[in-house]
Amino acid sequence: MSELEVLQALGRSATDVVLGRSLVTTQEWSVDDLDTIRAVARALAELDRAGVRTPLCPAELAWAVFFDKSTRTKSAWAGAAARLGMHPVIVDGSSTQVSHGETAVETGAMLGMNAHAMGIRHDLILGEGNTFIRDIKTGIDDYLDATGDNRHVPIVNLQCDVDHPTQTMADLIWLEENLGDLTDRRITVSWAYSPSYAKPLSVPQGLVTLLTRFGAHVTLAHPPGYQLTDSTMAAAEQNAAGGGSFRVVDDMDEAFAAADIVYPKGWGAYDLMVERVDANAAGDTAELAAIEQRALERNAEHTDWICDERRMGLTSGGDALYMHCLPADIGDEVSPGVMDRHKLHVAQEANWKVYVVMALLAAAKVPDLAGVLAGLDEEAQR
């Protein structure tokens, strides 16, 4: 059965239930709705790779605002919007009026006047990014309601302080493509040494809250002091109660032992990420720089936390699937040899993000999406 046929078998009700929906965290969506989005993403990938064009939202504007650096996600947003016939516009957050005191609600209202979709990355400060995204949504929704405008303007979280849902959904699809059902698969999400900067907590948080919903045995590994937020840990434990398991260890070797999948990457020490909050609120750039330096010094105490050939040899069959959201610090997070062996894999993993974004936008905006895609496929076959 083709991926398009799989989507059609779900029925119109499955896709229409996510019509108009925004994705802020995966935890807020049901497993059924996450299944639907993945089915849409696979169908769109199948059509795209067959050369079938899908201009479902012609002449619409797809805004994306980035308050942090990005390569893959910017490319995914632009590629997804263009494939749907939309006009992608990507701006640096510092170029908005937010830096001059405009609130997120006000910004949402202004962008909502013209936007047909909105992506936001705001990930560096705990307690800020997710709230900012929700306030943007409030501003857009309030504007649409006040003016009687019936447009659907979905919001897509392109990484915040809590979650990175387009990344983790792409990761999930890549895992299923390689391993099928994740039930009883052993997945390790591990901290790894990074000399570059105090990376956000959102990727490991998004992974442990998403993958524990699909029956996997998830292990989170990190040195003391690199814990995730309490709400993340509670959600992962609750999710795992439905099947699979969730545990936390402070030994990278223990975490890698017999793992089917390993996902080693760096993130900032929790207490220092908390210190950033007050410094950022005060606009104290000198203190922010000092905190960053302390974070790098803290990381340097754990340079032995690297995914290398020895550790990969501890995994299931000595050949676990290596994953990373990229860019990886080669030589620090992962050895050159391991990365060279898996460089095609992580590129293919990253490529699923464009189809996840496409799926979120198309499913939010197009009624009877499965039927519409089937029509485009039939037309292309004539």
Sine and cosine of phi, psi and omega as CSV:
sin_phi,cos_phi,sin_psi,cos_psi,sin_omega,cos_omega
0.00,0.00,0.75,-0.67,0.01,-1.00
-0.95,0.31,0.26,-0.96,0.02,-1.00
-0.91,0.42,-0.56,0.83,0.04,-1.00
-0.92,0.40,-0.62,0.78,0.05,-1.00
-0.92,0.39,-0.59,0.81,0.07,-1.00
-0.88,0.48,-0.70,0.72,0.01,-1.00
-0.89,0.45,-0.69,0.73,0.01,-1.00
-0.89,0.46,-0.58,0.82,-0.01,-1.00
-0.91,0.41,-0.42,0.91,0.04,-1.00
-0.92,0.40,-0.50,0.87,0.02,-1.00
1.00,-0.02,0.34,-0.94,-0.03,-1.00
-0.87,0.49,-0.59,0.81,-0.07,-1.00
-0.88,0.48,-0.54,0.84,-0.04,-1.00
-0.92,0.39,-0.64,0.77,0.00,-1.00
-0.99,0.13,-0.60,0.80,-0.03,-1.00
-0.93,0.37,-0.36,0.93,0.00,-1.00
-0.93,0.36,-0.36,0.93,0.04,-1.00
-0.98,-0.19,0.13,0.99,0.04,-1.00
-0.88,0.48,0.77,-0.63,0.01,-1.00
0.99,0.15,0.00,1.00,-0.09,-1.00
-0.99,0.16,0.53,-0.85,0.16,-0.99
-0.95,-0.32,0.48,-0.88,0.04,-1.00
-0.93,-0.37,0.95,-0.31,0.06,-1.00
-0.97,-0.23,-0.70,0.71,0.18,-0.98
-0.65,-0.76,0.50,-0.86,0.04,-1.00
-0.93,0.37,-0.45,0.89,-0.04,-1.00
-0.88,0.48,-0.43,0.91,-0.03,-1.00
-0.99,0.12,-0.16,0.99,0.00,-1.00
-0.98,-0.21,0.56,-0.83,0.06,-1.00
-0.95,0.33,0.35,-0.94,0.06,-1.00
-0.87,0.50,-0.64,0.77,0.02,-1.00
-0.87,0.49,-0.68,0.74,-0.01,-1.00
-0.94,0.34,-0.59,0.81,0.10,-1.00
-0.91,0.42,-0.61,0.79,0.07,-1.00
-0.88,0.48,-0.66,0.75,0.00,-1.00
-0.89,0.46,-0.72,0.69,-0.01,-1.00
-0.89,0.46,-0.63,0.77,0.03,-1.00
-0.92,0.39,-0.60,0.80,0.05,-1.00
-0.90,0.43,-0.65,0.76,0.06,-1.00
-0.89,0.45,-0.70,0.71,-0.01,-1.00
-0.87,0.49,-0.68,0.74,0.01,-1.00
-0.91,0.41,-0.64,0.77,0.02,-1.00
-0.91,0.41,-0.67,0.74,0.03,-1.00
-0.91,0.42,-0.62,0.78,0.05,-1.00
-0.90,0.44,-0.68,0.73,0.01,-1.00
-0.88,0.48,-0.71,0.71,0.00,-1.00
-0.92,0.40,-0.70,0.72,-0.02,-1.00
-0.88,0.47,-0.68,0.73,-0.03,-1.00
-0.95,0.32,-0.32,0.95,0.08,-1.00
-1.00,-0.01,0.01,1.00,0.02,-1.00
0.99,0.13,0.25,0.97,0.02,-1.00
-1.00,0.07,0.85,-0.53,-0.03,-1.00
-0.98,0.18,0.56,-0.83,-0.06,-1.00
-0.75,-0.66,0.90,0.43,-0.02,-1.00
-0.99,0.17,0.94,0.34,-0.12,-0.99
-0.98,0.21,-0.36,0.93,-0.08,-1.00
-0.74,-0.68,0.89,0.46,-0.10,-0.99
-0.91,0.42,0.60,-0.80,0.10,-0.99
0.88,0.48,0.44,0.90,0.07,-1.00
-0.97,-0.23,0.40,-0.92,-0.10,-0.99
-0.97,-0.24,0.83,-0.56,0.00,-1.00
-0.93,-0.37,1.00,-0.10,0.02,-1.00
-0.98,0.20,0.59,-0.81,0.20,-0.98
-0.63,-0.77,0.76,-0.65,-0.01,-1.00
-0.88,-0.47,0.81,-0.58,-0.06,-1.00
-0.89,-0.46,0.88,-0.47,0.09,-1.00
-0.99,-0.12,0.15,0.99,0.06,-1.00
-0.53,-0.85,0.24,-0.97,-0.06,-1.00
-0.91,0.40,0.42,-0.91,0.03,-1.00
-0.25,-0.97,0.59,-0.81,0.19,-0.98
-0.86,-0.50,-0.88,0.47,-0.09,-1.00
-0.91,0.42,-0.67,0.74,-0.07,-1.00
-0.95,0.31,-0.61,0.79,0.10,-1.00
-0.87,0.49,-0.70,0.71,0.01,-1.00
-0.90,0.44,-0.66,0.75,0.00,-1.00
-0.90,0.44,-0.69,0.72,0.01,-1.00
-0.88,0.48,-0.75,0.67,-0.02,-1.00
-0.90,0.43,-0.69,0.73,-0.01,-1.00
-0.91,0.42,-0.65,0.76,0.01,-1.00
-0.91,0.41,-0.74,0.67,-0.02,-1.00
-0.88,0.48,-0.70,0.72,-0.02,-1.00
-0.90,0.43,-0.65,0.76,0.02,-1.00
-0.90,0.43,-0.44,0.90,0.02,-1.00
-1.00,0.00,0.06,1.00,0.00,-1.00
0.99,0.11,0.16,0.99,0.00,-1.00
-1.00,0.03,0.26,-0.97,0.08,-1.00
-0.98,-0.22,0.95,-0.30,0.01,-1.00
-0.97,0.23,0.70,-0.71,0.11,-0.99
-0.79,-0.61,0.87,-0.50,-0.06,-1.00
-0.87,-0.50,0.84,-0.55,-0.04,-1.00
-0.80,-0.60,0.44,-0.90,0.09,-1.00
-0.98,0.20,0.72,-0.70,-0.03,-1.00
-0.85,0.53,-0.52,0.86,-0.01,-1.00
-0.93,0.37,-0.26,0.96,0.01,-1.00
-1.00,0.03,-0.06,1.00,0.04,-1.00
-1.00,0.05,0.09,-1.00,0.03,-1.00
-0.99,0.14,0.03,1.00,0.05,-1.00
-0.85,0.52,-0.62,0.78,0.00,-1.00
-0.92,0.39,-0.27,0.96,0.03,-1.00
-0.98,-0.20,0.20,0.98,0.10,-1.00
0.97,-0.25,-0.05,1.00,0.05,-1.00
-0.92,0.38,0.71,-0.71,-0.02,-1.00
-0.97,0.23,0.29,-0.96,0.04,-1.00
-0.89,0.45,-0.61,0.79,0.02,-1.00
-0.89,0.46,-0.68,0.73,0.03,-1.00
-0.90,0.43,-0.67,0.74,0.03,-1.00
-0.88,0.47,-0.68,0.73,0.03,-1.00
-0.86,0.51,-0.69,0.72,0.00,-1.00
-0.88,0.47,-0.67,0.74,-0.02,-1.00
-0.92,0.40,-0.72,0.70,0.00,-1.00
-0.94,0.35,-0.54,0.84,0.00,-1.00
-0.90,0.43,-0.30,0.95,0.04,-1.00
-0.89,0.46,-0.52,0.85,-0.10,-0.99
-0.82,-0.57,-0.38,0.92,-0.10,-0.99
-0.96,0.26,0.50,-0.87,0.12,-0.99
-0.92,-0.40,-0.14,0.99,0.09,-1.00
-0.31,-0.95,0.46,-0.89,-0.07,-1.00
-0.63,-0.77,0.82,-0.57,0.12,-0.99
-0.92,-0.40,0.61,-0.79,-0.05,-1.00
-0.66,-0.75,0.72,-0.69,0.21,-0.98
-0.90,-0.44,0.85,-0.53,-0.01,-1.00
-0.44,-0.90,1.00,0.02,-0.30,-0.96
-0.81,-0.58,-0.04,1.00,-0.23,-0.97
-1.00,0.05,-0.46,0.89,-0.11,-0.99
-0.91,-0.42,0.83,-0.55,0.02,-1.00
-0.86,0.52,0.67,-0.74,0.05,-1.00
0.99,0.12,-0.03,1.00,-0.07,-1.00
-0.95,-0.32,-0.79,0.61,-0.21,-0.98
-0.88,0.47,-0.74,0.67,-0.03,-1.00
-0.89,0.45,-0.66,0.75,0.05,-1.00
-0.89,0.45,-0.65,0.76,0.02,-1.00
-0.87,0.50,-0.71,0.70,-0.01,-1.00
-0.88,0.48,-0.68,0.73,0.00,-1.00
-0.91,0.40,-0.58,0.82,0.04,-1.00
-0.93,0.36,-0.60,0.80,0.10,-1.00
-0.86,0.50,-0.71,0.71,0.02,-1.00
-0.88,0.48,-0.66,0.75,0.04,-1.00
-0.87,0.50,-0.71,0.71,0.01,-1.00
-0.88,0.48,-0.69,0.73,0.02,-1.00
-0.91,0.42,-0.75,0.66,-0.04,-1.00
-0.89,0.46,-0.65,0.76,0.01,-1.00
-0.90,0.44,-0.64,0.77,0.03,-1.00
-0.90,0.43,-0.73,0.69,-0.01,-1.00
-0.88,0.47,-0.67,0.75,0.01,-1.00
-0.91,0.41,-0.68,0.73,-0.07,-1.00
-0.92,0.38,-0.49,0.87,-0.04,-1.00
-0.98,-0.18,0.00,1.00,-0.02,-1.00
0.92,0.39,0.43,0.90,-0.02,-1.00
-1.00,0.10,0.83,-0.56,-0.08,-1.00
-1.00,-0.08,0.29,0.96,0.05,-1.00
-0.91,0.41,0.57,-0.82,0.24,-0.97
-1.00,-0.01,0.85,-0.53,0.05,-1.00
-0.85,-0.52,0.99,0.12,-0.03,-1.00
-0.93,0.37,0.59,-0.81,0.09,-1.00
-0.97,-0.23,0.74,-0.67,0.04,-1.00
-0.86,-0.51,0.85,-0.53,0.07,-1.00
-0.96,0.29,0.92,-0.39,0.00,-1.00
-0.99,-0.13,0.29,0.96,0.16,-0.99
0.78,-0.62,0.81,-0.59,0.08,-1.00
-0.77,-0.64,-0.25,-0.97,0.00,-1.00
-0.97,0.25,-0.29,0.96,-0.08,-1.00
-0.98,-0.18,-0.67,0.74,-0.21,-0.98
-0.50,-0.87,0.33,-0.94,0.15,-0.99
-0.73,-0.68,0.96,0.29,-0.23,-0.97
-0.92,0.40,-0.55,0.84,0.03,-1.00
-0.94,0.35,-0.54,0.84,0.05,-1.00
-0.93,0.37,-0.76,0.65,-0.09,-1.00
-0.94,0.34,-0.52,0.86,0.10,-1.00
-0.92,0.39,-0.64,0.77,0.08,-1.00
-0.89,0.45,-0.65,0.76,0.04,-1.00
-0.88,0.48,-0.67,0.74,-0.01,-1.00
-0.89,0.45,-0.70,0.72,0.03,-1.00
-0.88,0.47,-0.67,0.75,0.01,-1.00
-0.89,0.45,-0.66,0.75,0.06,-1.00
-0.88,0.48,-0.72,0.69,-0.02,-1.00
-0.92,0.40,-0.55,0.83,0.04,-1.00
-0.90,0.44,-0.58,0.81,-0.05,-1.00
-1.00,0.00,-0.57,0.82,-0.17,-0.99
-0.85,-0.53,-0.12,0.99,-0.03,-1.00
0.96,0.28,-0.62,-0.79,0.00,-1.00
-0.85,0.52,0.74,-0.67,-0.04,-1.00
-1.00,0.08,-0.02,1.00,-0.01,-1.00
-0.82,0.58,0.83,-0.56,0.03,-1.00
0.94,0.35,0.12,0.99,0.13,-0.99
-0.96,0.28,0.58,-0.82,-0.02,-1.00
-0.99,-0.16,0.91,-0.40,-0.08,-1.00
-0.88,-0.47,0.80,-0.60,0.03,-1.00
-0.94,-0.35,0.84,-0.54,0.15,-0.99
-0.96,-0.29,0.93,-0.36,-0.15,-0.99
-0.83,-0.55,0.63,-0.78,0.22,-0.98
-0.90,0.44,0.55,-0.83,0.10,-0.99
-0.64,-0.77,0.48,-0.88,-0.08,-1.00
-0.90,0.43,0.73,-0.68,0.07,-1.00
-0.73,-0.68,0.79,-0.61,0.05,-1.00
-1.00,-0.07,0.06,1.00,-0.19,-0.98
-1.00,0.02,-0.83,0.55,0.05,-1.00
-0.26,-0.97,0.22,-0.98,0.00,-1.00
-0.98,0.22,1.00,-0.09,-0.12,-0.99
-0.96,0.29,0.47,-0.88,-0.02,-1.00
-0.88,0.48,0.31,-0.95,0.03,-1.00
-1.00,0.09,-0.13,0.99,-0.25,-0.97
-0.91,0.41,-0.56,0.83,-0.01,-1.00
-0.93,0.38,-0.80,0.59,0.04,-1.00
-0.88,0.48,-0.59,0.81,0.02,-1.00
-0.90,0.44,-0.70,0.71,0.02,-1.00
-0.90,0.44,-0.60,0.80,-0.01,-1.00
-0.93,0.37,-0.74,0.68,-0.09,-1.00
-0.95,0.31,-0.44,0.90,0.05,-1.00
-0.99,0.14,-0.47,0.88,0.01,-1.00
-1.00,0.10,-0.78,0.63,-0.13,-0.99
-0.93,0.38,-0.43,0.90,0.04,-1.00
-0.95,0.32,-0.15,0.99,0.02,-1.00
-1.00,0.04,-0.05,1.00,-0.11,-0.99
-0.85,-0.52,0.46,0.89,0.15,-0.99
0.98,0.19,0.15,0.99,-0.01,-1.00
-0.99,0.14,0.37,-0.93,0.15,-0.99
-1.00,-0.10,0.97,-0.22,-0.14,-0.99
-0.98,-0.21,0.78,-0.62,0.08,-1.00
-0.92,-0.40,0.79,-0.62,0.12,-0.99
-0.97,-0.25,0.80,-0.60,-0.03,-1.00
-0.82,-0.57,0.70,-0.71,0.08,-1.00
-0.29,-0.96,0.40,-0.92,0.10,-1.00
-0.93,0.37,0.30,-0.95,0.07,-1.00
-0.83,0.56,0.69,-0.73,0.03,-1.00
0.99,-0.11,-0.10,1.00,-0.02,-1.00
-0.94,-0.35,0.52,0.85,-0.03,-1.00
-0.92,0.40,0.30,-0.95,0.09,-1.00
-1.00,-0.06,0.05,-1.00,-0.05,-1.00
-0.92,0.38,0.43,-0.90,-0.01,-1.00
-0.87,0.50,-0.64,0.77,-0.03,-1.00
-0.91,0.41,-0.58,0.81,0.06,-1.00
-0.90,0.44,-0.73,0.69,-0.04,-1.00
-0.90,0.44,-0.65,0.76,0.02,-1.00
-0.90,0.44,-0.66,0.75,-0.01,-1.00
-0.92,0.40,-0.68,0.74,0.00,-1.00
-0.89,0.45,-0.67,0.74,0.01,-1.00
-0.91,0.41,-0.66,0.75,0.03,-1.00
-0.91,0.42,-0.68,0.73,0.00,-1.00
-0.88,0.48,-0.68,0.74,-0.05,-1.00
-0.93,0.38,-0.34,0.94,0.01,-1.00
-0.90,0.43,-0.32,0.95,0.03,-1.00
-1.00,0.09,0.01,1.00,-0.04,-1.00
0.57,-0.82,0.46,-0.89,-0.09,-1.00
0.96,0.28,-0.45,-0.90,-0.03,-1.00
-0.31,-0.95,0.22,-0.97,0.06,-1.00
-0.60,-0.80,0.76,-0.65,0.04,-1.00
-0.61,-0.79,0.32,-0.95,0.02,-1.00
-0.81,-0.58,0.74,-0.67,0.05,-1.00
-0.75,-0.66,0.32,-0.95,0.02,-1.00
-0.91,-0.42,0.42,0.91,-0.02,-1.00
-0.74,-0.67,0.88,-0.48,-0.08,-1.00
-0.93,0.38,-0.60,0.80,0.04,-1.00
-0.89,0.46,-0.70,0.71,0.01,-1.00
-0.87,0.49,-0.64,0.77,-0.02,-1.00
-0.92,0.38,-0.57,0.82,-0.04,-1.00
-0.98,0.18,-0.37,0.93,-0.10,-1.00
-0.86,0.51,0.87,-0.49,0.06,-1.00
0.91,0.42,0.29,0.96,0.02,-1.00
-0.95,0.30,0.60,-0.80,0.10,-1.00
-1.00,0.07,-0.50,0.87,-0.04,-1.00
-0.67,-0.74,0.68,-0.73,0.10,-1.00
-0.81,-0.59,0.65,-0.76,-0.05,-1.00
-0.70,-0.71,0.98,0.20,-0.05,-1.00
-1.00,-0.04,0.82,-0.58,0.06,-1.00
-0.41,-0.91,0.33,-0.94,-0.01,-1.00
-1.00,0.07,0.41,-0.91,0.22,-0.98
-0.44,-0.90,0.23,-0.97,-0.13,-0.99
-0.97,0.24,0.47,-0.88,0.09,-1.00
-0.89,0.46,0.70,-0.71,-0.19,-0.98
-0.87,0.48,-0.72,0.70,-0.06,-1.00
-0.89,0.45,-0.55,0.83,0.02,-1.00
-0.97,0.25,-0.54,0.84,0.09,-1.00
-0.90,0.43,-0.57,0.82,0.06,-1.00
-0.93,0.36,-0.64,0.77,0.03,-1.00
-0.86,0.51,-0.52,0.85,0.01,-1.00
-0.86,0.51,-0.52,0.85,-0.13,-0.99
-0.86,0.51,-0.80,0.59,-0.02,-1.00
-0.92,0.39,-0.65,0.76,-0.01,-1.00
-0.89,0.46,-0.65,0.76,0.02,-1.00
-0.92,0.38,-0.67,0.74,0.00,-1.00
-0.88,0.48,-0.56,0.83,0.00,-1.00
-0.99,0.12,-0.10,0.99,-0.05,-1.00
0.92,0.39,0.46,0.89,-0.06,-1.00
-1.00,0.03,1.00,0.04,-0.05,-1.00
-0.91,0.40,-0.53,0.85,0.02,-1.00
-0.91,0.41,-0.67,0.74,0.01,-1.00
-0.93,0.36,-0.61,0.80,0.06,-1.00
-0.87,0.50,-0.67,0.74,0.03,-1.00
-0.91,0.42,-0.61,0.79,0.00,-1.00
-0.93,0.38,-0.64,0.77,0.05,-1.00
-0.89,0.45,-0.66,0.75,0.02,-1.00
-0.88,0.48,-0.66,0.75,0.01,-1.00
-0.91,0.42,-0.65,0.76,0.04,-1.00
-0.91,0.42,-0.57,0.82,0.03,-1.00
-0.90,0.44,-0.67,0.74,0.01,-1.00
-0.92,0.38,-0.60,0.80,0.04,-1.00
-0.91,0.41,-0.62,0.78,0.05,-1.00
-0.90,0.43,-0.70,0.71,0.04,-1.00
-0.83,0.55,-0.65,0.76,-0.10,-1.00
-0.91,0.41,-0.19,0.98,0.09,-1.00
-0.98,0.22,-0.12,0.99,-0.10,-0.99
-0.74,-0.67,0.69,0.72,-0.03,-1.00
-0.92,0.39,-0.26,0.96,0.00,-1.00
-0.98,0.20,-0.10,0.99,0.04,-1.00
-1.00,0.10,0.98,0.17,-0.01,-1.00
-0.76,-0.65,0.60,-0.80,0.11,-0.99
-1.00,0.06,0.98,-0.17,-0.03,-1.00
-0.86,-0.52,-0.05,-1.00,-0.06,-1.00
-0.88,0.48,-0.60,0.80,0.01,-1.00
-0.89,0.46,-0.73,0.69,-0.03,-1.00
-0.93,0.36,-0.61,0.79,0.05,-1.00
-0.88,0.47,-0.50,0.87,0.04,-1.00
-0.92,0.40,-0.31,0.95,0.03,-1.00
-0.99,0.15,-0.25,0.97,-0.12,-0.99
-0.98,0.19,0.09,-1.00,-0.05,-1.00
-0.84,0.54,0.88,-0.47,-0.04,-1.00
0.91,0.42,0.20,0.98,-0.05,-1.00
0.90,0.43,0.36,0.93,-0.15,-0.99
-0.53,-0.85,0.78,0.62,0.03,-1.00
-0.91,0.41,0.38,-0.92,0.12,-0.99
-0.97,0.24,0.88,-0.47,0.03,-1.00
-1.00,0.04,0.72,-0.70,0.00,-1.00
-0.74,-0.67,0.46,-0.89,0.06,-1.00
-0.32,-0.95,0.58,-0.82,0.02,-1.00
-0.98,0.22,-0.29,0.96,0.03,-1.00
0.92,0.39,0.50,-0.87,-0.05,1.00
-0.98,0.21,0.62,-0.78,0.04,-1.00
-1.00,-0.02,0.56,-0.83,0.12,-0.99
-0.99,0.13,1.00,-0.08,-0.07,-1.00
-0.95,0.30,0.76,-0.65,-0.09,-1.00
0.99,-0.13,-0.21,0.98,0.00,-1.00
-0.82,-0.58,-0.89,0.46,0.10,-0.99
-0.95,0.30,-0.60,0.80,-0.08,-1.00
-0.58,-0.82,0.60,-0.80,0.01,-1.00
-0.95,0.31,0.44,-0.90,0.03,-1.00
-0.84,0.55,-0.60,0.80,-0.03,-1.00
-0.92,0.40,-0.69,0.72,0.02,-1.00
-0.91,0.42,-0.70,0.72,0.00,-1.00
-0.90,0.44,-0.65,0.76,0.00,-1.00
-0.88,0.47,-0.62,0.79,0.00,-1.00
-0.92,0.39,-0.52,0.85,-0.12,-0.99
-0.93,-0.38,0.19,0.98,-0.11,-0.99
-0.89,0.46,-0.57,0.82,0.07,-1.00
-0.93,0.36,-0.63,0.78,0.00,-1.00
-0.87,0.50,-0.74,0.67,-0.06,-1.00
-0.94,0.33,-0.46,0.89,0.09,-1.00
-0.93,0.36,-0.67,0.74,0.04,-1.00
-0.91,0.40,-0.61,0.79,0.10,-1.00
-0.85,0.53,-0.75,0.66,-0.02,-1.00
-0.89,0.45,-0.56,0.83,-0.08,-1.00
-0.92,0.39,-0.35,0.94,0.03,-1.00
-0.93,0.37,-0.32,0.95,-0.06,-1.00
-0.90,0.43,-0.58,0.81,0.01,-1.00
-0.88,0.47,-0.60,0.80,-0.03,-1.00
-0.98,0.20,-0.49,0.87,0.11,-0.99
-0.91,0.42,-0.72,0.70,0.02,-1.00
-0.89,0.45,-0.70,0.72,0.07,-1.00
-0.82,0.57,-0.72,0.70,-0.05,-1.00
-0.90,0.45,-0.68,0.74,-0.01,-1.00
-0.90,0.44,-0.68,0.74,-0.01,-1.00
-0.94,0.33,-0.73,0.68,-0.04,-1.00
-0.91,0.42,-0.70,0.72,-0.03,-1.00
-0.92,0.40,-0.51,0.86,0.01,-1.00
-0.97,0.24,-0.38,0.92,-0.20,-0.98
-0.90,-0.44,-0.31,0.95,-0.16,-0.99
-0.88,-0.47,0.93,-0.37,0.08,-1.00
-0.90,0.43,0.49,-0.87,0.00,-1.00
0.75,0.66,0.78,0.63,-0.11,-0.99
-0.86,0.51,-0.67,0.74,-0.02,-1.00
-0.87,0.49,-0.68,0.74,0.01,-1.00
-0.91,0.41,-0.64,0.77,0.02,-1.00
-0.90,0.43,-0.69,0.72,0.01,-1.00
-0.91,0.41,-0.61,0.79,0.05,-1.00
-0.89,0.46,-0.62,0.79,0.04,-1.00
-0.91,0.42,-0.66,0.76,0.04,-1.00
-0.90,0.44,-0.63,0.77,0.02,-1.00
-0.91,0.42,-0.71,0.71,0.02,-1.00
-0.88,0.48,-0.67,0.74,0.02,-1.00
-0.89,0.46,-0.64,0.77,-0.02,-1.00
-0.93,0.36,-0.43,0.90,-0.02,-1.00
-0.99,0.14,-0.24,0.97,-0.03,-1.00
-0.95,0.30,0.00,0.00,0.00,0.00
